[in-house]
Every structure is written in structure tokens, then in C-alpha cells.
């Protein structure tokens, strides 16, 4: 059975390979958070806390125990799926992540889709018409995209579309205050609202997404367009394209079936990379648009030495990237059958 | 209060139906027709709990204690410097208590509760609830217990419920701080029956339950709370604690970016932007209503630490005080918002605090003091600031660095991350020269001295100790303000600390609030928004 599905076995093997990575992340994130400057007991004891109440807080937080013991308590809780209690938000970390991770993912994925929809055709056009205005346009957008910091683009977009023109909705997070969150299914407002058939909320959520997603898309567009253009140029100058053209295949077939498909591989690799730094760039976009995502959560937690929250965040991110790499590997084989798991 | 998600959703939509259909068109409507029963507030701070007594509760969460719970008494209201209104420390008003008496020896406080006061679930507020709530505040430890202690409330056996409407507090010593301390956000009255029904053996004070559910008798209930996003208040129409609020609903939305908050209030999509930066306040004041209320009992200071050799020298400290470019700092760091605390009279005639120091910028005088000191050749010192407070600390530090360079003191600015700042500056008190701020909730000078000038106390980050100050502070802390000895003692205290300078006053900061379509703003010492007096305009 297993032998007949080498791909399944290979996937299981890859998942198994990621276990040590996750264990490593658990240990390192635990140690790193302890190395953070600042004493959480002092912070959480409050404004006018005296030595006695700081000590009470320390005991209540379990910070008086030796490091090893704290670690084993943490791992024990983790095995039961308990990520601990965030002190700054006052809720369980798992609950916070479940609420905030979809917010960030919805924003990042929307931005990424927006970026792909613009960047890939732009890159293809630029590659097929080198030196023309399309090529120049591509270059200008790419340069602008990489050189404008996201918080600047964000504030600029708010200033123009919200403040001056008044066509964008108030930059008040995922939904304007007149709407209510859709019932939690996936945590993605667009999907949840659609599932409920609540199209008014759906439109509300979509409107709120436009500006922050555009900000992020502008930032992620550049590497995708550049990579598409370069990969297309390489593919178009390859021998097999010359052969295909010589064989009299139509321009369209040559371009899309042969050249584009071959150019996709580096583009997918770039996508994986872009996704990871888009999640990073999220932090600033989330701040500007009051987006209740994971980036602002992690920064807030770091500032106040909120151990459980930082650890939970690092762990969630690690799992996300392990999963992402797996998906990208699988995409490779779908795009290029020559890359098989069986050969490994 | 705890509803299932479905019903809360339906109720919310129902109660908001009228305004929900109107709000999207607000911009196009005449001001008078705007949803006058709903107000939107934006703030940069996170409300992380509905229970102030819990350890780890953020400052922003104190507003829930103020708006959703009642205390026995409250402060009065007066017109404020900088527009709007402010609490009046000199007037104590009833909130849940109808009346109170103080025994002749000042040791027994007897409160009569309002007979018609009810919790949100309809149950009558009884003295037993008051006792349970006070027991909780003095027992949970941490900040609430410290704050209770300031009024002389330390142990549950000091509180007694005589009957349903009579509550008695027995003090160990009479203190002028006792009754005002009952008006701060900490001693609020919780529905003890509801709380106890949700308490467990491990959690006898229902800290877990009240963390996410408010159970009070206050002017507003919590309709919805999404941590990190928003809190929706809904009016309690049965409130008897004070005049009925005008607004039915107030939405407090969290917006971290100050630029976004500013755009929102300027456009009029939100009616109040709370706690905005001084720069925005200065600029918005031309087009919107901006209230910049000097924060009572609060000073921004430069603190030379007595544990470090150069600052043991009185002349070095005076040199610092004459070298500081006060006016430039006030303009660059505060954009002229707040109150100057320099260039005052040397002679102390009144007991107002914070007061202007007798120092002013005079580099020649500063050089003279340096020459007289044991450090005529100057010295090098780090000036520490907190990364959390860079908006005022950084420009201030840069200007001080430049000025001190002129009198031979080489200053290197050291930025400390916010999480570490409290530990370094207040707990370990190990920063040689640093910027600092403290504001006392109870607005008497002696209370400020207790925290900031007495040896070993938290905000005395300069390691200052003066025997006379120790004695005078202890003597005045609980003394009634009309005691004939009070004023002379305070004047002596002012004289000493302004001469010895463990804290060099810079200016009194302001709390800035911009309003566009709202009125009735009232400043409170806890620096959180009291939504009860607000109105739409």
C-alpha cells in the first residue's frame, strides 16, 4: 500500500523531518524570551507596585521557579495544546492566535493574490516586449515597490483615498464599527460572511481590505514581477522554445504552454519567500490600519516581555513556515514532473 | 450579561438598527441629525481586562472600572485649564452612598447606601456587596491593595456591613486621604452574588470570571468587548449613581497609529480621539475642539541620582538646573501644551503643587556653580531615557545634552527598552541621570512627596534621603489640610526639595483630547476617559 503511493510516503517523511525543527523552535523560543530585557513581574505588578506586590506577582506568574522547571511546565502544557495565558491581552494565547492569525493571513493572502494578478502578467508582458513602455512601466513599479516603506505607502493611501477624497472607508481595522463580526468558522471574514450569506458584512469587510491589501501588494509586487520577467526571458531564450517555434507551434502555445510553465518554478519559489516577508511587513501595515492581526500582537507582547504570547507566536509562525515549505515542494512536483519525491 | 453569541448578535443589531442605517451617511448629514445617542472614541491603548483588580490589567482598562462600576463616592466637577471640565478634588459627591458620617475621632466612617441602587441583573446593591468588593481589593495583592493602603484600608476586618444599607469602615488612624481614596477607580462595587456564583476554590475572588464579564451597577454596561479591537458600552437606564448620561452607546475603538487617529477625528468619522500627541494637539487646536488639561500632581523631571558621586555635590545639581533650556524643551517636546515649571519666585507663599521652581536658563550661573563644585573640569555621564516615552524624552534629552556640553558635562544618551525601564529606573534605581515622571492620583502635595521624595519609595529614583523631608512627609501625609500646621510644613518641604533638587522640574504635561462632534469632556486624574458626562453636538 505504502509502496504504491511513494508520494504519500514522501510527504509523511517530510512532515516527520519537520518535527526536529519544531522541537528546536520550542527550546529556542523559550530561551530567547527569557533573555529578553525587562522583568515581566515588575511590569505586570502595575504602576505603583512596591517590592512586596512585585514578589506576589512573580509567584503568581510562576517566575520564581527555576528555569528548568519553568521549561518542563511549559512543554507539559504545550503537549496538552495549552499555549499558556497571555498576560497583556489577558486571554489564552491559543485563543488570541486563533483570532488574530486569520486576520493577518486574510490580509497577506489578499495582498499576495492582488500582487500576483498584477505582477505575473506584467512580468510576462515585460519579458515578451523588452525595451517597450510595458518594460519601462514594469521597472518603475518594481523600483517604487521596493523603495517605499509600507507604513509610508499606507499613510499616503489613507491620506489620499480616505482623508482627501473620502472614497475609502475609515481605516478602523477589519470592519467598521457598525458591522458585527461574522460567526467564527474559518476566521477569514470574507469566507465566514459568505458562508452566513451576510453580503452586507462581506462588502464591509472587503472594503476595509482594499487599502491595506494594496499597500502590502505594492510592496510584494516588485520581487514577483522581477522574477517573472527574468524567468520568462530565460525560458524564451532556451533551446526548447526555439525548437517549438521551429516546429511551427503557434505563438500562444509556445508562450503559455512551454515558456510560462517553465518560468513558473522560480516564481513559485519567490512566492514562498515573498509570503514570509509580507507577513513581516504586516506589522507596520497592521499598526497603520488598526488591523487586529498577529504582527501587532507579537510586537506588543515583546515590548512587555509577555513570554507565553511571544512563544506562541514564534511556534505558530514556525508551523506556518514548515507547512508553507511543504506546500511549495508539492507545487514543484505539480508544475514540473521531473522533480519527483521518488528520486530522493 | 453573558449571552450566547447568536442572541447578542441579534440584540445588538436590533438596538443599533436605527443608527446602523444612518451611520454610513453621517458625512453627508447635517450635524444636528447625526446619531446623537451614539459616539465613537478612538484610542491608542489596549483594554486587556474588565477587572482592574487583576494583576496585569493595563491602564487603559481602568476606564471600565470608572464607566461600568460605582464607587461609594466620587469627586465633583470644575472648569479646567485648557478647556472642558476637570474633576474637583476638593468636593466629594455621593455615588452609591447617599450620605456618610465620620466619627469625632475620625476613626469610623459610616456610609448609607442609596436604597434604590440596583445591579444590572436587577438585584439591590447591599452593604454586603460593598464589603465583599472592599475585601477583594485589599486581599488580591498588587496594585489595588497598594492603592487601598494609601487611604488606610488594609484588612478585611476593617469593613463591616451593619445592615443592607449601612456600611462601616474602621480606620487604624484618621487620614485626610481616606475618603478621597474611596473615589479612585480601585474600590468599586461588584455584584458579589453573581461573582461568587462563578468563583471557584482556586479563585475565591472570581478573578477569571470578572476578567471577561463586568458585573456592576454603573452607568454603562459592556455590550461587547473584543480585546485589541474595541469595547462597546451600552447605557444602564436604571443608574442612580449620578445624572443620567446623554449617550446610549459609546464605542471605544483601538487605533494604534496616531496618524490614523488624527485622520479619523479630522474627518469626523469618530467624535473623540483620546490621548493624542502634543504635536497633533497643537495643530488640531486650530480646527477642532482640543482639550489639553495639565495632568494634576504630575511633573516631568530631570533626576540626578544621589548614589552617584558628581550628583552628591549640590553645586553640580544647581548647575544642571541653570543649564537646562526650559523654554526650548517645552516647545520642542510638548509643543507648548501643559504648564511651565521653571522661573518661579524664590519665596514660597502658597501650597499649590506642582509649583514653578526658582530656576531658569542661565548658562553663566550654571558655569559659576560648576566652578564652585568639586567638578570644575566637568565629567561624563549617561542620560537615560525610555524607548516607550521617546516622544517627549528624546527631544528633551537632546536639548539637555547640548546645554550640558556648554558647562563641561559630556552627556551620552542611553535609550532603554520600555520593558526594562521600570526595573532600571524605579526598582533598581541605578540610572545616574535620567528623565522621569510621576503623577499622584490623590491630589495633595504630601502624597507626591510620599511616593517621589521619601527614601526607598518607588518613584524616588534619585535615591534621595533627607531626614527633615522624611519627618515632614510622615507628619503631613494624613494631616487634614485645614490643620494650622499643614501649610507651614508644606512650604518647608517645597523649600528643601527645590533647593536640594533630587528632581529638577521641567514642566507639567497635558493630556490631550480632540473632539469633533462631542461635548462635555471631563479630565480625570486616572487619565482615562469618563464617558458619563459626554454628549453629542
Interface residues (C-beta under 8 A of the other chain):
Chain A: X36 X37 X38 X39 X40 X42 X43 X44 X45 X46 X47 X48 X49 X50 X51 X53 X54 X56 X57 X60 X87 X88 X89 X90 X91 X96 X100 X155 X158 X159 X162 X163 X166 X170 X171 X172 X173 X174 X177 X178 X180 X181 X183 X287 X288 X289 X290 X292 X296 X297 X300 X303 X304 X305
Chain B: X5 X9 X12 X13 X16 X19 X20 X23 X24 X27 X40 X42 X46 X48 X49 X54 X55 X56 X57 X58 X59 X141 X142 X143 X145 X146 X147 X211 X212 X226 X227 X228 X229 X230 X232 X251 X253 X254 X255 X256 X257 X259 X260 X263 X264 X266 X267 X269 X270 X388 X417 X418 X419 X420 X421 X422 X423 X427 X451 X458
